[in-house]
Amino acid sequence: MTVQIILHDNTTITAEMTDYNATELAAKLNDPKILMVAIGNIVINKQSVKLIAPVQQQ
């Protein structure tokens, strides 16, 4: 699944995730012990993430 990541500075990144699970991703983003998360093939500082949403396929 393709997801779009929007950062607080309004930068938009698109990533491909083979096993997208919103609940697991939210748990990682809310874990205070984790500073960086892997989203598909991208590793990002979780404090920078504003929104992660699936891209609608047409």
Protein Blocks (a to p, Z undefined) as FASTA:
>chain_A
ZZddddfkopacddddfbbcfklmmmmmmmmkbmbdcehjaccdfklpmbdcddddZZ
